[in-house]
């Protein structure tokens, strides 16, 4: 067995698309593989109009229904399991909702989540599971029957302020920072792991291919499932 790596709390796991590869999601640059190469143009803020919303949902529906079937990976479960021994926060760029499904209780989803929809009239948040699709191909709010939109951040939209504030706070007090499966190239999210925002003395970079962005990281080179199995509370 490979050598164990001890981590101290509070620990922040900063996760990107590489986290969910073994769940079946491809790692495209962007928010958790949301914007695939086959899109003619990525969905953006201007798609949230009465005229364009049915078209947006046409493009999202397959991904959304595929996401409902995805199961958390061993890496997601390993992170959730640390909550029994350490103070843990998860800051994720992914929209697949798998950290919550794995049991992590403190998750900041910087790019929102495909696991939920938000209604246009009152802002009600509802789970995708069991959602009712209207005749125009747009899911209807279970509470008020208004049209809904995906609860993800589209290009041209700002990140959710609550998630951003909570993430910044968690970063500022972390003793250990573990970046998993991210190339840390998508801003502003990537700025959260800069040493000025997160001064954690232990900085672990879990990635099979992409090198750490600077010399103050320890590179655990390999797939997330394998590398996270080596971490132990200590
Ligand atoms: Zn509603």
py3Dmol code that shows the C-alpha trace and the ligand (Angstrom):
import py3Dmol

protein = """\
ATOM      1  CA  UNK A   1       0.000   0.000   0.000  1.00  0.00           C
ATOM      2  CA  UNK A   2       1.167   3.520  -0.758  1.00  0.00           C
ATOM      3  CA  UNK A   3       2.399   5.773   1.989  1.00  0.00           C
ATOM      4  CA  UNK A   4      -0.261   7.520   4.081  1.00  0.00           C
ATOM      5  CA  UNK A   5      -0.408  11.308   4.160  1.00  0.00           C
ATOM      6  CA  UNK A   6      -1.623  12.885   7.408  1.00  0.00           C
ATOM      7  CA  UNK A   7      -3.877  15.928   7.230  1.00  0.00           C
ATOM      8  CA  UNK A   8      -4.915  18.238  10.073  1.00  0.00           C
ATOM      9  CA  UNK A   9      -8.162  20.154  10.381  1.00  0.00           C
ATOM     10  CA  UNK A  10      -9.701  22.454   9.588  1.00  0.00           C
ATOM     11  CA  UNK A  11      -9.337  21.121   6.062  1.00  0.00           C
ATOM     12  CA  UNK A  12     -10.791  22.517   2.862  1.00  0.00           C
ATOM     13  CA  UNK A  13     -11.193  20.310  -0.189  1.00  0.00           C
ATOM     14  CA  UNK A  14     -11.273  22.405  -3.355  1.00  0.00           C
ATOM     15  CA  UNK A  15     -12.617  20.199  -6.115  1.00  0.00           C
ATOM     16  CA  UNK A  16     -12.959  20.343  -9.875  1.00  0.00           C
ATOM     17  CA  UNK A  17     -14.058  18.145 -12.731  1.00  0.00           C
ATOM     18  CA  UNK A  18     -11.368  15.493 -12.139  1.00  0.00           C
ATOM     19  CA  UNK A  19     -13.225  14.614  -8.967  1.00  0.00           C
ATOM     20  CA  UNK A  20     -16.087  13.025 -10.882  1.00  0.00           C
ATOM     21  CA  UNK A  21     -14.298  11.262 -13.724  1.00  0.00           C
ATOM     22  CA  UNK A  22     -14.875   7.798 -12.330  1.00  0.00           C
ATOM     23  CA  UNK A  23     -18.581   8.619 -11.938  1.00  0.00           C
ATOM     24  CA  UNK A  24     -18.710   8.893 -15.716  1.00  0.00           C
ATOM     25  CA  UNK A  25     -18.462  12.644 -16.211  1.00  0.00           C
ATOM     26  CA  UNK A  26     -15.954  13.931 -18.743  1.00  0.00           C
ATOM     27  CA  UNK A  27     -13.520  16.637 -17.649  1.00  0.00           C
ATOM     28  CA  UNK A  28     -14.120  19.532 -19.920  1.00  0.00           C
ATOM     29  CA  UNK A  29     -12.830  22.887 -18.923  1.00  0.00           C
ATOM     30  CA  UNK A  30     -15.592  24.890 -17.390  1.00  0.00           C
ATOM     31  CA  UNK A  31     -17.978  24.200 -14.617  1.00  0.00           C
ATOM     32  CA  UNK A  32     -17.758  20.507 -13.905  1.00  0.00           C
ATOM     33  CA  UNK A  33     -18.025  19.341 -17.479  1.00  0.00           C
ATOM     34  CA  UNK A  34     -21.213  21.283 -17.899  1.00  0.00           C
ATOM     35  CA  UNK A  35     -20.214  22.983 -21.107  1.00  0.00           C
ATOM     36  CA  UNK A  36     -19.404  20.232 -23.528  1.00  0.00           C
ATOM     37  CA  UNK A  37     -17.476  20.508 -26.743  1.00  0.00           C
ATOM     38  CA  UNK A  38     -20.592  19.649 -28.705  1.00  0.00           C
ATOM     39  CA  UNK A  39     -22.313  22.862 -27.699  1.00  0.00           C
ATOM     40  CA  UNK A  40     -22.349  25.381 -30.504  1.00  0.00           C
ATOM     41  CA  UNK A  41     -22.093  28.038 -27.865  1.00  0.00           C
ATOM     42  CA  UNK A  42     -22.086  27.631 -24.102  1.00  0.00           C
ATOM     43  CA  UNK A  43     -25.298  28.520 -22.287  1.00  0.00           C
ATOM     44  CA  UNK A  44     -25.127  32.050 -21.003  1.00  0.00           C
ATOM     45  CA  UNK A  45     -27.104  34.599 -19.028  1.00  0.00           C
ATOM     46  CA  UNK A  46     -28.971  35.761 -22.141  1.00  0.00           C
ATOM     47  CA  UNK A  47     -30.637  32.344 -22.446  1.00  0.00           C
ATOM     48  CA  UNK A  48     -32.867  33.043 -19.451  1.00  0.00           C
ATOM     49  CA  UNK A  49     -35.705  34.650 -21.395  1.00  0.00           C
ATOM     50  CA  UNK A  50     -39.209  33.478 -22.236  1.00  0.00           C
ATOM     51  CA  UNK A  51     -38.154  32.978 -25.850  1.00  0.00           C
ATOM     52  CA  UNK A  52     -34.927  31.114 -25.211  1.00  0.00           C
ATOM     53  CA  UNK A  53     -35.584  29.091 -22.075  1.00  0.00           C
ATOM     54  CA  UNK A  54     -37.217  26.109 -23.847  1.00  0.00           C
ATOM     55  CA  UNK A  55     -34.151  25.873 -26.090  1.00  0.00           C
ATOM     56  CA  UNK A  56     -31.819  26.046 -23.123  1.00  0.00           C
ATOM     57  CA  UNK A  57     -33.675  23.224 -21.398  1.00  0.00           C
ATOM     58  CA  UNK A  58     -33.576  21.167 -24.562  1.00  0.00           C
ATOM     59  CA  UNK A  59     -29.799  21.289 -24.292  1.00  0.00           C
ATOM     60  CA  UNK A  60     -29.726  20.699 -20.542  1.00  0.00           C
ATOM     61  CA  UNK A  61     -32.282  17.957 -20.181  1.00  0.00           C
ATOM     62  CA  UNK A  62     -30.090  15.042 -21.222  1.00  0.00           C
ATOM     63  CA  UNK A  63     -27.249  16.130 -18.981  1.00  0.00           C
ATOM     64  CA  UNK A  64     -29.579  16.736 -16.119  1.00  0.00           C
ATOM     65  CA  UNK A  65     -31.206  13.342 -16.379  1.00  0.00           C
ATOM     66  CA  UNK A  66     -27.803  11.683 -16.729  1.00  0.00           C
ATOM     67  CA  UNK A  67     -26.696  13.527 -13.600  1.00  0.00           C
ATOM     68  CA  UNK A  68     -29.587  12.163 -11.601  1.00  0.00           C
ATOM     69  CA  UNK A  69     -28.259   8.668 -12.280  1.00  0.00           C
ATOM     70  CA  UNK A  70     -24.653   9.372 -11.297  1.00  0.00           C
ATOM     71  CA  UNK A  71     -23.319   7.916  -8.073  1.00  0.00           C
ATOM     72  CA  UNK A  72     -20.649   9.531  -5.905  1.00  0.00           C
ATOM     73  CA  UNK A  73     -17.143   8.196  -6.444  1.00  0.00           C
ATOM     74  CA  UNK A  74     -14.878   6.659  -3.782  1.00  0.00           C
ATOM     75  CA  UNK A  75     -13.186  10.080  -3.670  1.00  0.00           C
ATOM     76  CA  UNK A  76     -16.465  11.831  -2.800  1.00  0.00           C
ATOM     77  CA  UNK A  77     -17.107   9.251  -0.084  1.00  0.00           C
ATOM     78  CA  UNK A  78     -13.587   9.599   1.312  1.00  0.00           C
ATOM     79  CA  UNK A  79     -14.057  13.350   1.713  1.00  0.00           C
ATOM     80  CA  UNK A  80     -17.423  12.872   3.414  1.00  0.00           C
ATOM     81  CA  UNK A  81     -15.911  10.318   5.805  1.00  0.00           C
ATOM     82  CA  UNK A  82     -13.377  12.839   7.135  1.00  0.00           C
ATOM     83  CA  UNK A  83     -16.213  14.690   8.851  1.00  0.00           C
ATOM     84  CA  UNK A  84     -16.159  12.091  11.618  1.00  0.00           C
ATOM     85  CA  UNK A  85     -12.639  13.125  12.638  1.00  0.00           C
ATOM     86  CA  UNK A  86     -11.898  16.586  11.218  1.00  0.00           C
ATOM     87  CA  UNK A  87     -13.551  19.931  10.589  1.00  0.00           C
ATOM     88  CA  UNK A  88     -14.189  19.763   6.836  1.00  0.00           C
ATOM     89  CA  UNK A  89     -15.417  22.200   4.216  1.00  0.00           C
ATOM     90  CA  UNK A  90     -15.866  21.372   0.537  1.00  0.00           C
ATOM     91  CA  UNK A  91     -15.557  24.150  -2.010  1.00  0.00           C
ATOM     92  CA  UNK A  92     -16.467  22.801  -5.417  1.00  0.00           C
ATOM     93  CA  UNK A  93     -16.544  24.080  -8.963  1.00  0.00           C
ATOM     94  CA  UNK A  94     -18.624  21.068  -9.967  1.00  0.00           C
ATOM     95  CA  UNK A  95     -22.359  21.206 -10.573  1.00  0.00           C
ATOM     96  CA  UNK A  96     -23.069  17.473 -10.330  1.00  0.00           C
ATOM     97  CA  UNK A  97     -24.280  17.581  -6.714  1.00  0.00           C
ATOM     98  CA  UNK A  98     -22.233  14.484  -5.845  1.00  0.00           C
ATOM     99  CA  UNK A  99     -20.550  15.874  -2.715  1.00  0.00           C
ATOM    100  CA  UNK A 100     -23.912  16.316  -1.033  1.00  0.00           C
ATOM    101  CA  UNK A 101     -25.119  12.925  -2.203  1.00  0.00           C
ATOM    102  CA  UNK A 102     -21.981  11.367  -0.735  1.00  0.00           C
ATOM    103  CA  UNK A 103     -22.910  12.865   2.640  1.00  0.00           C
ATOM    104  CA  UNK A 104     -20.728  15.966   2.915  1.00  0.00           C
ATOM    105  CA  UNK A 105     -22.650  18.472   5.021  1.00  0.00           C
ATOM    106  CA  UNK A 106     -20.687  21.681   4.422  1.00  0.00           C
ATOM    107  CA  UNK A 107     -20.495  22.175   0.658  1.00  0.00           C
ATOM    108  CA  UNK A 108     -20.097  25.467  -1.170  1.00  0.00           C
ATOM    109  CA  UNK A 109     -21.120  25.010  -4.798  1.00  0.00           C
ATOM    110  CA  UNK A 110     -19.467  27.953  -6.520  1.00  0.00           C
ATOM    111  CA  UNK A 111     -21.121  27.264  -9.868  1.00  0.00           C
ATOM    112  CA  UNK A 112     -24.480  26.134  -8.500  1.00  0.00           C
ATOM    113  CA  UNK A 113     -25.904  22.662  -8.977  1.00  0.00           C
ATOM    114  CA  UNK A 114     -27.643  20.606 -11.630  1.00  0.00           C
ATOM    115  CA  UNK A 115     -29.416  18.754  -8.840  1.00  0.00           C
ATOM    116  CA  UNK A 116     -31.793  21.673  -8.384  1.00  0.00           C
ATOM    117  CA  UNK A 117     -33.913  24.109 -10.377  1.00  0.00           C
ATOM    118  CA  UNK A 118     -34.951  27.628  -9.446  1.00  0.00           C
ATOM    119  CA  UNK A 119     -38.268  29.177 -10.419  1.00  0.00           C
ATOM    120  CA  UNK A 120     -38.312  32.452 -12.283  1.00  0.00           C
ATOM    121  CA  UNK A 121     -41.219  34.020 -10.397  1.00  0.00           C
ATOM    122  CA  UNK A 122     -40.399  33.539  -6.726  1.00  0.00           C
ATOM    123  CA  UNK A 123     -36.957  31.969  -6.684  1.00  0.00           C
ATOM    124  CA  UNK A 124     -38.172  28.701  -5.140  1.00  0.00           C
ATOM    125  CA  UNK A 125     -35.431  26.065  -5.158  1.00  0.00           C
ATOM    126  CA  UNK A 126     -36.546  22.498  -5.906  1.00  0.00           C
ATOM    127  CA  UNK A 127     -34.768  19.197  -6.455  1.00  0.00           C
ATOM    128  CA  UNK A 128     -34.595  17.902 -10.006  1.00  0.00           C
ATOM    129  CA  UNK A 129     -35.673  14.453  -8.886  1.00  0.00           C
ATOM    130  CA  UNK A 130     -39.356  14.051  -9.589  1.00  0.00           C
ATOM    131  CA  UNK A 131     -39.674  17.411 -11.325  1.00  0.00           C
ATOM    132  CA  UNK A 132     -42.666  17.869 -13.631  1.00  0.00           C
ATOM    133  CA  UNK A 133     -41.884  18.923 -17.195  1.00  0.00           C
ATOM    134  CA  UNK A 134     -44.301  21.369 -18.798  1.00  0.00           C
ATOM    135  CA  UNK A 135     -45.589  21.145 -22.387  1.00  0.00           C
ATOM    136  CA  UNK A 136     -42.885  23.554 -23.584  1.00  0.00           C
ATOM    137  CA  UNK A 137     -40.159  21.287 -22.246  1.00  0.00           C
ATOM    138  CA  UNK A 138     -39.473  23.524 -19.256  1.00  0.00           C
ATOM    139  CA  UNK A 139     -39.631  22.059 -15.728  1.00  0.00           C
ATOM    140  CA  UNK A 140     -42.363  23.610 -13.600  1.00  0.00           C
ATOM    141  CA  UNK A 141     -41.914  24.847 -10.037  1.00  0.00           C
ATOM    142  CA  UNK A 142     -43.633  22.368  -7.678  1.00  0.00           C
ATOM    143  CA  UNK A 143     -44.703  25.250  -5.437  1.00  0.00           C
ATOM    144  CA  UNK A 144     -46.060  27.858  -7.862  1.00  0.00           C
ATOM    145  CA  UNK A 145     -46.024  26.165 -11.307  1.00  0.00           C
ATOM    146  CA  UNK A 146     -43.841  28.914 -12.771  1.00  0.00           C
ATOM    147  CA  UNK A 147     -41.093  28.091 -15.255  1.00  0.00           C
ATOM    148  CA  UNK A 148     -37.777  27.138 -13.746  1.00  0.00           C
ATOM    149  CA  UNK A 149     -34.167  27.484 -14.802  1.00  0.00           C
ATOM    150  CA  UNK A 150     -31.188  25.283 -13.964  1.00  0.00           C
ATOM    151  CA  UNK A 151     -29.709  26.313 -10.597  1.00  0.00           C
ATOM    152  CA  UNK A 152     -26.272  26.633 -12.162  1.00  0.00           C
ATOM    153  CA  UNK A 153     -24.171  29.670 -12.902  1.00  0.00           C
ATOM    154  CA  UNK A 154     -24.211  30.417 -16.616  1.00  0.00           C
ATOM    155  CA  UNK A 155     -21.569  32.365 -18.463  1.00  0.00           C
ATOM    156  CA  UNK A 156     -22.069  36.042 -17.819  1.00  0.00           C
ATOM    157  CA  UNK A 157     -23.626  35.475 -14.402  1.00  0.00           C
ATOM    158  CA  UNK A 158     -21.983  36.227 -11.084  1.00  0.00           C
ATOM    159  CA  UNK A 159     -21.174  33.473  -8.601  1.00  0.00           C
ATOM    160  CA  UNK A 160     -23.654  32.926  -5.741  1.00  0.00           C
ATOM    161  CA  UNK A 161     -22.630  35.470  -3.077  1.00  0.00           C
ATOM    162  CA  UNK A 162     -23.407  33.201  -0.114  1.00  0.00           C
ATOM    163  CA  UNK A 163     -21.286  30.348  -1.439  1.00  0.00           C
ATOM    164  CA  UNK A 164     -18.477  32.744  -2.264  1.00  0.00           C
ATOM    165  CA  UNK A 165     -18.525  34.360   1.178  1.00  0.00           C
ATOM    166  CA  UNK A 166     -18.610  30.994   2.975  1.00  0.00           C
ATOM    167  CA  UNK A 167     -15.833  29.638   0.766  1.00  0.00           C
ATOM    168  CA  UNK A 168     -13.604  32.632   1.426  1.00  0.00           C
ATOM    169  CA  UNK A 169     -14.169  32.261   5.149  1.00  0.00           C
ATOM    170  CA  UNK A 170     -13.374  28.535   5.114  1.00  0.00           C
ATOM    171  CA  UNK A 171     -10.235  29.153   3.072  1.00  0.00           C
ATOM    172  CA  UNK A 172      -8.967  31.817   5.459  1.00  0.00           C
ATOM    173  CA  UNK A 173      -8.970  29.476   8.472  1.00  0.00           C
ATOM    174  CA  UNK A 174      -7.880  26.191   6.852  1.00  0.00           C
ATOM    175  CA  UNK A 175      -4.758  24.442   8.118  1.00  0.00           C
ATOM    176  CA  UNK A 176      -4.864  21.999   5.230  1.00  0.00           C
ATOM    177  CA  UNK A 177      -5.921  22.702   1.667  1.00  0.00           C
ATOM    178  CA  UNK A 178      -6.460  19.788  -0.712  1.00  0.00           C
ATOM    179  CA  UNK A 179      -7.074  20.695  -4.356  1.00  0.00           C
ATOM    180  CA  UNK A 180      -8.576  17.749  -6.228  1.00  0.00           C
ATOM    181  CA  UNK A 181      -8.969  17.334  -9.969  1.00  0.00           C
ATOM    182  CA  UNK A 182      -8.809  20.984 -10.883  1.00  0.00           C
ATOM    183  CA  UNK A 183      -6.543  22.810 -13.269  1.00  0.00           C
ATOM    184  CA  UNK A 184      -7.246  25.987 -11.261  1.00  0.00           C
ATOM    185  CA  UNK A 185      -7.627  27.945 -14.469  1.00  0.00           C
ATOM    186  CA  UNK A 186     -11.261  28.984 -14.213  1.00  0.00           C
ATOM    187  CA  UNK A 187     -11.557  32.323 -12.468  1.00  0.00           C
ATOM    188  CA  UNK A 188     -12.764  33.738 -10.192  1.00  0.00           C
ATOM    189  CA  UNK A 189     -13.078  30.351  -8.422  1.00  0.00           C
ATOM    190  CA  UNK A 190      -9.396  29.531  -8.891  1.00  0.00           C
ATOM    191  CA  UNK A 191      -8.409  32.670  -7.010  1.00  0.00           C
ATOM    192  CA  UNK A 192      -9.676  31.113  -3.774  1.00  0.00           C
ATOM    193  CA  UNK A 193      -6.651  28.830  -3.453  1.00  0.00           C
ATOM    194  CA  UNK A 194      -4.113  31.627  -3.798  1.00  0.00           C
ATOM    195  CA  UNK A 195      -1.946  31.825  -0.686  1.00  0.00           C
ATOM    196  CA  UNK A 196      -3.219  35.336  -0.007  1.00  0.00           C
ATOM    197  CA  UNK A 197      -6.764  33.977   0.415  1.00  0.00           C
ATOM    198  CA  UNK A 198      -5.884  30.563   1.828  1.00  0.00           C
ATOM    199  CA  UNK A 199      -2.676  30.597   3.901  1.00  0.00           C
ATOM    200  CA  UNK A 200      -2.920  26.870   4.850  1.00  0.00           C
ATOM    201  CA  UNK A 201       0.549  25.513   5.596  1.00  0.00           C
ATOM    202  CA  UNK A 202      -0.210  22.066   4.165  1.00  0.00           C
ATOM    203  CA  UNK A 203      -1.188  22.253   0.507  1.00  0.00           C
ATOM    204  CA  UNK A 204      -1.856  19.026  -1.372  1.00  0.00           C
ATOM    205  CA  UNK A 205      -2.417  18.926  -5.122  1.00  0.00           C
ATOM    206  CA  UNK A 206      -4.257  15.785  -6.265  1.00  0.00           C
ATOM    207  CA  UNK A 207      -4.121  15.437 -10.024  1.00  0.00           C
ATOM    208  CA  UNK A 208      -3.011  12.724 -12.451  1.00  0.00           C
ATOM    209  CA  UNK A 209      -1.627  15.111 -15.083  1.00  0.00           C
ATOM    210  CA  UNK A 210      -1.728  18.793 -14.320  1.00  0.00           C
ATOM    211  CA  UNK A 211       1.187  20.134 -12.293  1.00  0.00           C
ATOM    212  CA  UNK A 212       0.612  22.317  -9.238  1.00  0.00           C
ATOM    213  CA  UNK A 213       0.495  26.032 -10.054  1.00  0.00           C
ATOM    214  CA  UNK A 214       3.383  26.877  -7.712  1.00  0.00           C
ATOM    215  CA  UNK A 215       6.142  25.362  -5.600  1.00  0.00           C
ATOM    216  CA  UNK A 216       4.338  25.461  -2.261  1.00  0.00           C
ATOM    217  CA  UNK A 217       2.154  22.458  -3.159  1.00  0.00           C
ATOM    218  CA  UNK A 218       2.870  18.772  -2.579  1.00  0.00           C
ATOM    219  CA  UNK A 219       1.821  16.898  -5.701  1.00  0.00           C
ATOM    220  CA  UNK A 220      -0.033  13.632  -5.152  1.00  0.00           C
ATOM    221  CA  UNK A 221       0.076  12.521  -8.747  1.00  0.00           C
ATOM    222  CA  UNK A 222      -2.706  10.100  -9.581  1.00  0.00           C
ATOM    223  CA  UNK A 223      -6.470   9.670  -9.869  1.00  0.00           C
ATOM    224  CA  UNK A 224      -8.590  11.230  -7.122  1.00  0.00           C
ATOM    225  CA  UNK A 225     -10.004   7.893  -5.953  1.00  0.00           C
ATOM    226  CA  UNK A 226      -6.525   6.448  -5.349  1.00  0.00           C
ATOM    227  CA  UNK A 227      -4.892   9.527  -3.874  1.00  0.00           C
ATOM    228  CA  UNK A 228      -7.680  10.413  -1.436  1.00  0.00           C
ATOM    229  CA  UNK A 229      -7.558   6.862  -0.092  1.00  0.00           C
ATOM    230  CA  UNK A 230      -4.025   7.665   1.112  1.00  0.00           C
ATOM    231  CA  UNK A 231      -5.084  10.612   3.270  1.00  0.00           C
ATOM    232  CA  UNK A 232      -5.551  10.015   6.989  1.00  0.00           C
ATOM    233  CA  UNK A 233      -6.632  12.363   9.773  1.00  0.00           C
ATOM    234  CA  UNK A 234      -3.672  13.340  11.880  1.00  0.00           C
TER     235      UNK A 234
END
"""
ligand_1 = """\
1
ZN
Zn -41.955 28.910 -7.572
"""
view = py3Dmol.view(width=600, height=400)
view.addModel(protein, "pdb")
view.setStyle({"model": 0}, {"cartoon": {"style": "trace"}})
view.addModel(ligand_1, "xyz")
view.setStyle({"model": 1}, {"stick": {}})
view.zoomTo()
view.show()
